[in-house]
Amino acid sequence: MNPIIRKAAPSDSENILDLLSQVENVHHVGRPDIFRKNGTKFTNSELIELMSDSARPIFVAELEGEVVGYIFCIIREIKNSTMLNDTKTIHLEDVCVDENHRGKHIGSALMEYVLNYAREIGCDRADLDVWEFNDSARTMYEKFGFATQKRRMDITL
């Protein structure tokens, strides 16, 4: 069964917050020196406010009326820079598929939808960040043609 992909609505906030907690747990396990156990990226009111920002669209994947995935995006434009070419980029800020629904191509459906959306609104590139420990996410992004542009390295002191 193919998921329905659509823009998130305030009524989706509880489901999205549940999915965000899954993502935060993956990050905590991968880098407990950075991410808090049971941390949260947004409060419910912050998430609902974010949904009204047209430069930060959020898309959800729905199966049989249940939100089972999301992508948070940020649209950035550079114009008339003295250093950089003009560009309109969609940044995939956060991607999640419910752990009980992984392997059903929901992440791929979300990615395809958002990349098509980006083309429709005139973006000429898409980018994202992925943690080095997150092999499954990195593998999926590479299947869509994403490649390393630069690296951020750190050291714990």
Backbone as a printed PyTorch tensor [residue, N CA C, xyz], in Angstrom:
tensor([[[ 0.8380, -1.1850,  0.0000],
         [ 0.0000,  0.0000,  0.0000],
         [ 0.8790,  1.2430,  0.0000]],

        [[ 0.5890,  2.1710, -0.8910],
         [ 1.3420,  3.4100, -0.9980],
         [ 0.8300,  4.4350,  0.0020]],

        [[ 1.7520,  5.1350,  0.6460],
         [ 1.3140,  6.1610,  1.6000],
         [ 0.7900,  7.3890,  0.8730]],

        [[-0.0470,  8.1310,  1.5660],
         [-0.4860,  9.4420,  1.1060],
         [ 0.5030, 10.4420,  1.6890]],

        [[ 1.0750, 11.2850,  0.8390],
         [ 2.0100, 12.3160,  1.2850],
         [ 1.2910, 13.6550,  1.1840]],

        [[ 1.3650, 14.4350,  2.2480],
         [ 0.6820, 15.7270,  2.2830],
         [ 1.3860, 16.6570,  3.2570]],

        [[ 1.0390, 17.9420,  3.1920],
         [ 1.5750, 18.8980,  4.1640],
         [ 1.0000, 18.5680,  5.5420]],

        [[ 1.8200, 18.7560,  6.5370],
         [ 1.3930, 18.5000,  7.9120],
         [ 0.3740, 19.5450,  8.3410]],

        [[-0.5280, 19.1260,  9.2110],
         [-1.5460, 20.0000,  9.7870],
         [-1.4020, 19.9760, 11.3070]],

        [[-1.8720, 21.0100, 11.9920],
         [-1.7820, 21.0170, 13.4550],
         [-2.3340, 19.7530, 14.1150]],

        [[-3.3290, 19.1420, 13.4960],
         [-3.8890, 17.9080, 14.0640],
         [-2.9070, 16.7380, 14.0110]],

        [[-1.8210, 16.8800, 13.2690],
         [-0.7870, 15.8400, 13.1790],
         [ 0.2790, 15.9750, 14.2510]],

        [[ 0.2240, 17.0390, 15.0320],
         [ 1.3550, 17.3730, 15.9060],
         [ 1.6990, 16.2630, 16.8980]],

        [[ 0.7370, 15.6320, 17.5120],
         [ 1.0320, 14.5650, 18.4840],
         [ 1.7550, 13.4000, 17.8150]],

        [[ 1.2840, 13.0110, 16.6270],
         [ 1.9480, 11.9170, 15.9030],
         [ 3.3770, 12.3020, 15.5160]],

        [[ 3.5600, 13.5290, 15.0710],
         [ 4.8870, 13.9890, 14.6820],
         [ 5.8100, 14.0250, 15.8930]],

        [[ 5.2980, 14.4780, 17.0330],
         [ 6.1190, 14.5080, 18.2410],
         [ 6.5340, 13.0970, 18.6590]],

        [[ 5.6530, 12.1230, 18.4850],
         [ 6.0130, 10.7290, 18.7760],
         [ 7.1500, 10.2660, 17.8550]],

        [[ 7.0490, 10.6130, 16.5740],
         [ 8.0970, 10.2450, 15.6290],
         [ 9.4090, 10.9810, 15.9460]],

        [[ 9.3050, 12.2390, 16.3180],
         [10.4990, 12.9910, 16.7010],
         [11.2210, 12.3260, 17.8720]],

        [[10.4540, 11.7480, 18.7990],
         [11.0960, 11.0770, 19.9340],
         [11.8660,  9.8440, 19.4650]],

        [[11.3770,  9.1650, 18.4260],
         [12.1250,  8.0370, 17.8650],
         [13.4570,  8.5180, 17.2790]],

        [[13.4100,  9.6390, 16.5560],
         [14.6230, 10.1960, 15.9630],
         [15.5960, 10.6210, 17.0600]],

        [[15.0850, 11.2790, 18.0780],
         [15.9570, 11.7310, 19.1640],
         [16.6100, 10.5490, 19.8650]],

        [[15.8990,  9.4380, 19.9880],
         [16.4860,  8.2510, 20.6050],
         [17.6270,  7.6950, 19.7520]],

        [[17.4290,  7.6490, 18.4280],
         [18.4940,  7.1950, 17.5230],
         [19.7280,  8.0790, 17.7040]],

        [[19.5060,  9.3810, 17.8060],
         [20.6230, 10.3050, 17.9750],
         [21.2870, 10.1310, 19.3430]],

        [[20.4900,  9.9390, 20.3770],
         [21.0630,  9.7320, 21.7130],
         [21.9260,  8.4630, 21.7460]],

        [[21.4310,  7.3980, 21.1570],
         [22.1970,  6.1550, 21.1370],
         [23.4870,  6.3400, 20.3330]],

        [[23.4040,  7.0570, 19.2110],
         [24.5650,  7.2600, 18.3480],
         [25.5810,  8.2260, 18.9090]],

        [[25.1130,  9.2820, 19.5830],
         [26.0180, 10.2950, 20.1420],
         [25.4860, 10.7740, 21.4920]],

        [[25.5860,  9.9240, 22.5110],
         [25.0870, 10.3330, 23.8330],
         [25.8570, 11.5050, 24.4300]],

        [[27.0270, 11.8030, 23.8890],
         [27.7870, 12.9590, 24.3540],
         [27.1670, 14.2730, 23.8860]],

        [[26.2840, 14.2010, 22.8890],
         [25.6430, 15.3970, 22.3440],
         [24.1460, 15.4290, 22.6710]],

        [[23.4720, 14.2860, 22.4740],
         [22.0090, 14.2560, 22.5790],
         [21.5430, 13.6980, 23.9140]],

        [[20.5830, 14.3840, 24.5140],
         [20.0010, 13.9610, 25.7850],
         [19.1120, 12.7450, 25.6040]],

        [[19.0710, 11.9040, 26.6030],
         [18.1080, 10.8020, 26.6140],
         [16.7200, 11.4160, 26.7860]],

        [[15.7840, 10.9730, 25.9720],
         [14.4070, 11.4730, 25.9970],
         [14.3260, 12.9720, 25.7150]],

        [[15.2680, 13.4800, 24.9280],
         [15.2310, 14.8930, 24.5500],
         [14.1110, 15.1490, 23.5530]],

        [[13.7910, 16.3930, 23.3650],
         [12.7600, 16.7500, 22.3920],
         [13.2110, 17.9790, 21.6060]],

        [[12.9690, 17.9390, 20.3330],
         [13.3890, 19.0270, 19.4410],
         [12.4410, 20.2180, 19.5220]],

        [[11.1500, 19.9320, 19.6610],
         [10.1330, 20.9800, 19.6940],
         [ 9.0930, 20.6590, 20.7580]],

        [[ 8.4840, 21.6930, 21.2920],
         [ 7.2720, 21.5100, 22.0790],
         [ 6.0990, 21.4440, 21.0970]],

        [[ 4.9560, 21.0490, 21.5720],
         [ 3.7770, 20.9880, 20.7150],
         [ 3.4570, 22.3670, 20.1360]],

        [[ 3.5170, 23.4060, 20.9550],
         [ 3.1890, 24.7490, 20.4490],
         [ 4.2410, 25.2350, 19.4450]],

        [[ 5.5170, 24.9210, 19.6710],
         [ 6.5530, 25.2940, 18.7030],
         [ 6.3350, 24.5900, 17.3690]],

        [[ 5.9730, 23.3180, 17.4310],
         [ 5.7230, 22.5570, 16.2120],
         [ 4.5450, 23.1300, 15.4400]],

        [[ 3.4680, 23.4360, 16.1120],
         [ 2.2910, 24.0110, 15.4470],
         [ 2.6280, 25.3700, 14.8330]],

        [[ 3.3960, 26.1770, 15.5340],
         [ 3.8130, 27.4730, 14.9860],
         [ 4.6810, 27.2830, 13.7520]],

        [[ 5.5690, 26.3140, 13.7910],
         [ 6.4400, 26.0180, 12.6590],
         [ 5.6330, 25.6570, 11.4090]],

        [[ 4.5290, 24.9900, 11.5930],
         [ 3.6920, 24.5700, 10.4650],
         [ 3.1310, 25.7380,  9.6690]],

        [[ 3.0900, 26.9160, 10.2660],
         [ 2.5440, 28.0780,  9.5550],
         [ 3.6170, 28.8460,  8.7770]],

        [[ 4.8780, 28.4180,  8.8580],
         [ 5.9720, 29.0940,  8.1760],
         [ 6.1400, 28.5060,  6.7660]],

        [[ 5.8230, 29.2840,  5.7490],
         [ 5.8600, 28.7760,  4.3770],
         [ 7.2820, 28.4400,  3.9130]],

        [[ 8.2980, 28.9990,  4.5630],
         [ 9.6820, 28.6880,  4.2050],
         [10.1820, 27.4290,  4.9060]],

        [[ 9.3330, 26.8230,  5.7390],
         [ 9.7260, 25.6150,  6.4750],
         [ 8.6200, 24.5610,  6.3950]],

        [[ 8.3020, 24.1100,  5.1880],
         [ 7.2070, 23.1330,  5.0640],
         [ 7.5510, 21.7970,  5.7300]],

        [[ 6.5210, 21.1790,  6.2570],
         [ 6.6210, 19.8480,  6.8480],
         [ 5.6400, 18.9610,  6.0940]],

        [[ 6.1260, 17.8100,  5.6470],
         [ 5.2860, 16.8600,  4.9370],
         [ 5.1930, 15.5780,  5.7510]],

        [[ 4.0140, 14.9470,  5.7100],
         [ 3.8200, 13.6870,  6.4210],
         [ 3.4120, 12.5980,  5.4460]],

        [[ 3.7360, 11.3700,  5.8340],
         [ 3.2850, 10.1850,  5.1050],
         [ 2.2190,  9.5320,  5.9740]],

        [[ 1.1200,  9.1800,  5.3410],
         [-0.0190,  8.6220,  6.0620],
         [-0.3960,  7.2760,  5.4590]],

        [[-0.5800,  6.2890,  6.3180],
         [-1.0890,  4.9750,  5.9190],
         [-2.3470,  4.6820,  6.7170]],

        [[-3.4360,  4.4410,  6.0090],
         [-4.7070,  4.1120,  6.6540],
         [-5.0480,  5.0900,  7.7710]],

        [[-4.8420,  6.3880,  7.5000],
         [-5.1940,  7.4300,  8.4540],
         [-4.1880,  7.6700,  9.5540]],

        [[-3.0680,  6.9340,  9.5580],
         [-2.0470,  7.0840, 10.5990],
         [-0.7980,  7.7420, 10.0150]],

        [[-0.2900,  8.7760, 10.6880],
         [ 0.9540,  9.4150, 10.2690],
         [ 2.0970,  8.4800, 10.6390]],

        [[ 2.8530,  8.0370,  9.6140],
         [ 3.9200,  7.0540,  9.8290],
         [ 5.2930,  7.5850,  9.4020]],

        [[ 5.3560,  8.8480,  9.0030],
         [ 6.6260,  9.4320,  8.6200],
         [ 6.4830, 10.9160,  8.3630]],

        [[ 7.6340, 11.5900,  8.3040],
         [ 7.6260, 13.0270,  8.0170],
         [ 8.9470, 13.4520,  7.4120]],

        [[ 8.9270, 14.6260,  6.7980],
         [10.1360, 15.3620,  6.4070],
         [ 9.9120, 16.8290,  6.7630]],

        [[10.8500, 17.3900,  7.5240],
         [10.8870, 18.8160,  7.8150],
         [11.8190, 19.4440,  6.7860]],

        [[11.4110, 20.5510,  6.1690],
         [12.2210, 21.2010,  5.1380],
         [12.4510, 22.6680,  5.4810]],

        [[13.5200, 23.2060,  4.9180],
         [13.8030, 24.6380,  5.0020],
         [14.1670, 25.0890,  3.5910]],

        [[13.4850, 26.1140,  3.1090],
         [13.7600, 26.6490,  1.7730],
         [14.6440, 27.8820,  1.9360]],

        [[15.7910, 27.8490,  1.2520],
         [16.7630, 28.9440,  1.3440],
         [17.0640, 29.4630, -0.0570]],

        [[17.1680, 30.7870, -0.1660],
         [17.5270, 31.4000, -1.4460],
         [18.7410, 32.2960, -1.2730]],

        [[19.6380, 32.2170, -2.2210],
         [20.7850, 33.1220, -2.2770],
         [20.6370, 33.9070, -3.5620]],

        [[20.6660, 35.2360, -3.4380],
         [20.5830, 36.1160, -4.6090],
         [21.6070, 37.2210, -4.4670]],

        [[22.2690, 37.5110, -5.5630],
         [23.1850, 38.6500, -5.6450],
         [24.3240, 38.6000, -4.6310]],

        [[24.7780, 37.4190, -4.2860],
         [25.9320, 37.2860, -3.3960],
         [27.2000, 37.6690, -4.1520]],

        [[28.1460, 38.2440, -3.4610],
         [29.4300, 38.5680, -4.0930],
         [30.3180, 37.3380, -4.2080]],

        [[29.9330, 36.2500, -3.5510],
         [30.7550, 35.0450, -3.5860],
         [30.0410, 33.8390, -4.1960]],

        [[28.7560, 33.6940, -3.9200],
         [28.0260, 32.4930, -4.3000],
         [27.0950, 32.7360, -5.4820]],

        [[26.8960, 31.6900, -6.2670],
         [25.9160, 31.7500, -7.3480],
         [24.5110, 31.8410, -6.7710]],

        [[23.6210, 32.4700, -7.5160],
         [22.2100, 32.4820, -7.1220],
         [21.7070, 31.0470, -7.0790]],

        [[20.9580, 30.7220, -6.0590],
         [20.4210, 29.3710, -5.9340],
         [19.2140, 29.3680, -5.0110]],

        [[18.3640, 28.4160, -5.2320],
         [17.2390, 28.1650, -4.3380],
         [17.3370, 26.6960, -3.9340]],

        [[17.4940, 26.4690, -2.6520],
         [17.7540, 25.1370, -2.1220],
         [16.6640, 24.7240, -1.1590]],

        [[16.2960, 23.4550, -1.2230],
         [15.4500, 22.8930, -0.1730],
         [16.3710, 22.0340,  0.6960]],

        [[16.3960, 22.3700,  1.9670],
         [17.2080, 21.6260,  2.9300],
         [16.2790, 20.6590,  3.6590]],

        [[16.6190, 19.3810,  3.6120],
         [15.8320, 18.3750,  4.3280],
         [16.3780, 18.3200,  5.7400]],

        [[15.6790, 18.9670,  6.6370],
         [16.1450, 19.1800,  8.0000],
         [16.0180, 17.9380,  8.8650]],

        [[14.9530, 17.2050,  8.6830],
         [14.6890, 16.0610,  9.5530],
         [13.7830, 15.0950,  8.8000]],

        [[14.1530, 13.8280,  8.7760],
         [13.3860, 12.8010,  8.0720],
         [13.1790, 11.6310,  9.0320]],

        [[11.9630, 11.1140,  9.0830],
         [11.7030,  9.9650,  9.9540],
         [10.5910,  9.0980,  9.3840]],

        [[10.7740,  7.7970,  9.5140],
         [ 9.7060,  6.8240,  9.2770],
         [ 9.5630,  6.0330, 10.5660]],

        [[ 8.3330,  5.8500, 10.9870],
         [ 8.0580,  5.1040, 12.2130],
         [ 8.7820,  3.7630, 12.1830]],

        [[ 9.4090,  3.4150, 13.2980],
         [10.2060,  2.1810, 13.3460],
         [ 9.3780,  0.9370, 13.0290]],

        [[ 8.0740,  0.9860, 13.2400],
         [ 7.2050, -0.1520, 12.9260],
         [ 6.8130, -0.2250, 11.4580]],

        [[ 7.2040,  0.7990, 10.6700],
         [ 6.8270,  0.8440,  9.2560],
         [ 8.0320,  0.9630,  8.3320]],

        [[ 9.2230,  0.7820,  8.8730],
         [10.4210,  0.8740,  8.0380],
         [10.5020, -0.3340,  7.1160]],

        [[11.1450, -0.1490,  5.9720],
         [11.2740, -1.2190,  4.9900],
         [10.0910, -1.3170,  4.0500]],

        [[ 9.1460, -0.3850,  4.1540],
         [ 7.9530, -0.3870,  3.2980],
         [ 8.0090,  0.7230,  2.2460]],

        [[ 9.1690,  1.3090,  2.0410],
         [ 9.4130,  2.3520,  1.0340],
         [ 8.7010,  3.6680,  1.3450]],

        [[ 8.3530,  3.8760,  2.6020],
         [ 7.7120,  5.1330,  3.0050],
         [ 8.7190,  6.2780,  2.9320]],

        [[ 9.9430,  6.0290,  3.3830],
         [10.9840,  7.0520,  3.2830],
         [11.2370,  7.4410,  1.8400]],

        [[11.2560,  6.4640,  0.9520],
         [11.4530,  6.7490, -0.4780],
         [10.2930,  7.5620, -1.0300]],

        [[ 9.0750,  7.2380, -0.6320],
         [ 7.9120,  8.0000, -1.0990],
         [ 7.9910,  9.4470, -0.6270]],

        [[ 8.3870,  9.6540,  0.6260],
         [ 8.5570, 11.0150,  1.1400],
         [ 9.6340, 11.7690,  0.3670]],

        [[10.7580, 11.1110,  0.1360],
         [11.8580, 11.7510, -0.5840],
         [11.4320, 12.1340, -1.9950]],

        [[10.8110, 11.2100, -2.7130],
         [10.3610, 11.5000, -4.0750],
         [ 9.3900, 12.6790, -4.0930]],

        [[ 8.4540, 12.6770, -3.1530],
         [ 7.4660, 13.7470, -3.0870],
         [ 8.1450, 15.0990, -2.8630]],

        [[ 9.0440, 15.1610, -1.8860],
         [ 9.6840, 16.4340, -1.5510],
         [10.6110, 16.9010, -2.6700]],

        [[11.3260, 15.9980, -3.2970],
         [12.1850, 16.4140, -4.4100],
         [11.3570, 16.9410, -5.5820]],

        [[10.2140, 16.3260, -5.8600],
         [ 9.3160, 16.8500, -6.8980],
         [ 8.7480, 18.2060, -6.4890]],

        [[ 8.3480, 18.3390, -5.2340],
         [ 7.8600, 19.6180, -4.7080],
         [ 8.9270, 20.6970, -4.8960]],

        [[10.1700, 20.3670, -4.5680],
         [11.2680, 21.3280, -4.6920],
         [11.4290, 21.7990, -6.1340]],

        [[11.3560, 20.8640, -7.0740],
         [11.4480, 21.2430, -8.4990],
         [10.2940, 22.1690, -8.8800]],

        [[ 9.0860, 21.8400, -8.4120],
         [ 7.9030, 22.6440, -8.7440],
         [ 8.0120, 24.0700, -8.2360]],

        [[ 8.6500, 24.2790, -7.0880],
         [ 8.7550, 25.6400, -6.5470],
         [10.0410, 26.3420, -6.9860]],

        [[10.7720, 25.7210, -7.9130],
         [11.9250, 26.3750, -8.5110],
         [13.2540, 26.1550, -7.8070]],

        [[13.3410, 25.1660, -6.9500],
         [14.6320, 24.8660, -6.3280],
         [15.5460, 24.2200, -7.3610]],

        [[16.8260, 24.5460, -7.2750],
         [17.7820, 23.9250, -8.1850],
         [18.7150, 22.9680, -7.4560]],

        [[18.5020, 22.8070, -6.1550],
         [19.2800, 21.8140, -5.4120],
         [18.5480, 21.4450, -4.1300]],

        [[18.9160, 20.2790, -3.6230],
         [18.4310, 19.8230, -2.3180],
         [19.6520, 19.3930, -1.5300]],

        [[19.6230, 19.6630, -0.2290],
         [20.7190, 19.1970,  0.6130],
         [20.1790, 18.7090,  1.9460]],

        [[21.0520, 18.0590,  2.6870],
         [20.6850, 17.5340,  3.9990],
         [21.9460, 17.2520,  4.7850]],

        [[21.7820, 17.0710,  6.0600],
         [22.8610, 16.6390,  6.9390],
         [22.4900, 15.2590,  7.4500]],

        [[23.4950, 14.4080,  7.6140],
         [23.2470, 13.0740,  8.1660],
         [24.3920, 12.7480,  9.1180]],

        [[24.0540, 12.2230, 10.2620],
         [25.0650, 11.8390, 11.2380],
         [25.8210, 10.6240, 10.7290]],

        [[27.1010, 10.6200, 10.9550],
         [27.9750,  9.5600, 10.4600],
         [27.5580,  8.1800, 10.9670]],

        [[27.0110,  8.1030, 12.1720],
         [26.6030,  6.8160, 12.7420],
         [25.3270,  6.2600, 12.1250]],

        [[24.5940,  7.0660, 11.3780],
         [23.2750,  6.6750, 10.8780],
         [23.3940,  6.0350,  9.4920]],

        [[23.9030,  4.8120,  9.4690],
         [24.1610,  4.1090,  8.2100],
         [22.9130,  3.9260,  7.3550]],

        [[21.7790,  3.5780,  7.9740],
         [20.5770,  3.3080,  7.1810],
         [20.0770,  4.5750,  6.4910]],

        [[20.1120,  5.7060,  7.1890],
         [19.6900,  6.9610,  6.5690],
         [20.6500,  7.3360,  5.4430]],

        [[21.9470,  7.2340,  5.7030],
         [22.9360,  7.5870,  4.6910],
         [22.7690,  6.7370,  3.4340]],

        [[22.5120,  5.4500,  3.6200],
         [22.3150,  4.5530,  2.4790],
         [21.1040,  4.9850,  1.6470]],

        [[19.9910,  5.3300,  2.3200],
         [18.8040,  5.7650,  1.5830],
         [19.0880,  7.0560,  0.8130]],

        [[19.7500,  8.0190,  1.4480],
         [20.0290,  9.2840,  0.7750],
         [20.9230,  9.0720, -0.4420]],

        [[21.9010,  8.1910, -0.3070],
         [22.7910,  7.9080, -1.4340],
         [22.0370,  7.2850, -2.6030]],

        [[21.0160,  6.4790, -2.3090],
         [20.2010,  5.8990, -3.3810],
         [19.4730,  6.9730, -4.1830]],

        [[19.2310,  8.1170, -3.5520],
         [18.5730,  9.2270, -4.2410],
         [19.5710, 10.1560, -4.9240]],

        [[20.8480,  9.8220, -4.8520],
         [21.8580, 10.6080, -5.5280],
         [22.5760, 11.6280, -4.6510]],

        [[22.2330, 11.7030, -3.3740],
         [22.9320, 12.6180, -2.4940],
         [24.3600, 12.1210, -2.2980]],

        [[25.2990, 13.0560, -2.2730],
         [26.6990, 12.7280, -2.0580],
         [27.2910, 13.7390, -1.0730]],

        [[28.3700, 13.3660, -0.4450],
         [29.0040, 14.2440,  0.5290],
         [29.5150, 15.5050, -0.1510]],

        [[29.0980, 16.6500,  0.3790],
         [29.5350, 17.9470, -0.1260],
         [30.6990, 18.4620,  0.7230]],

        [[30.5860, 18.3130,  2.0170],
         [31.6360, 18.7290,  2.9360],
         [31.4670, 17.9180,  4.2160]],

        [[32.4690, 17.9680,  5.0500],
         [32.4100, 17.2470,  6.3210],
         [32.5570, 18.2050,  7.4760]],

        [[31.8210, 17.9470,  8.5380],
         [32.0250, 18.6320,  9.8080],
         [32.6160, 17.5830, 10.7320]],

        [[33.7620, 17.8890, 11.3040],
         [34.4340, 16.9430, 12.1870],
         [34.4750, 17.5390, 13.5880]],

        [[34.4930, 16.6620, 14.5890],
         [34.5760, 17.1530, 15.9520],
         [35.4760, 16.2750, 16.7900]],

        [[35.8020, 16.7600, 17.9640],
         [36.5870, 16.0140, 18.9320],
         [36.0180, 16.3320, 20.3140]],

        [[35.8750, 15.3210, 21.1290],
         [35.4310, 15.5240, 22.4880],
         [36.6670, 15.8130, 23.3330]],

        [[36.6370, 16.8980, 24.0420],
         [37.7970, 17.3060, 24.8600],
         [37.6040, 16.9300, 26.3190]]])
